[in-house]
């Protein structure tokens, strides 16, 4: 059996101007050698280009302190200039925003992030322990649809971290494990249905993904379906995890208003960093929801994931371990208020089972529910299907902040016909 090769070309790691949107992002966990304290971070560089040749870019850096349950963030945006992109003598890309930068090519990267307000500088070296991978690599060649548009999503799930963290007058040597991603394409969060010219590319991607999803799912009547208005298709759940046994995983789930049941996305697991297993038969359940501090919507902080494929079964429970940072991009549109990323580090427990037996799993994760918020607020609909031997019928509950009502109804056919209905205002 041939060993897998790096699917990224040198051109894949370069800038893809004039893509509508492109970003580079790193995340990770590291420990200070001197104190033993664990930190988590996220750093990203983004740029965009509109049809009118208007450029813009952002720099975002957040340092999470799970021990004190606080974070330090620095976000800078310009609507006039793209990122400062250059290449060194070895043709490695250098992405800059002011004094922050990210440079390198697989398997080695360097980065510098700074937070001037809090006097924080993080300088890291990455060495990749995993091969790069495209999401849906074997289904669409790494392309994903978004509204009328499309994008390509590449990531490296496990990289060793070595570097320094400086906070005010103190400098610490750090070591840990990090994640790297590079994404680009022609799509827009603000106007996902605006450009029909991208349909020629996006329609075949939709067709391949739908066929793959149907092939891996057996239709059946669930016990319960739960919908949330904030779980619209313009948002998604994002998870990256590193397990103590050396495994890594990535989860991406487009929501389609559902908040429990099969995912419309993928869970990608690698045990050795070379071979990737892309699960499609995956279900999820939110164990806990939190109310946003800034808008009328809820987001998950505790999720259970179950994945199956032939003789394999993977169960993961991912839980945020501190209050999240709500990263808000205001949209100022008639229907849409904002795009919000609720990001926080988390812990993982779970298990993996196959023909050889069952093992317990534990590790760390970054959990990032991402939601596009409408002015209709939070609305929740749950449908319970009553099945024998309990009877035959359906139970519907609606809680609507937009209507300011809570509606409950129950329709039973067996053991005898019965209808119940109630409606009342929400408690203020």
FENMONOR-V240787 format. One record per helix or strand of 3 or more residues. SS is the DSSP state (helix for helix, strand for strand). FROM is the first residue (numbers start at 1). TO is the last residue. If there is no record, write none. Layout:
SS_FROM_TO, SS_FROM_TO
This chain:
strand_21_32, strand_38_49, strand_55_65, strand_70_78, strand_84_87, strand_93_97, strand_100_105, strand_108_115, strand_120_128, helix_137_140, strand_143_146, strand_149_167, strand_170_186, helix_196_215, strand_224_228, strand_236_243, strand_248_254, strand_258_262, strand_264_270, strand_276_279, strand_281_291, strand_298_309, strand_312_320, strand_325_330, strand_336_354, strand_357_374, strand_379_386, strand_392_400, strand_405_414, strand_418_425
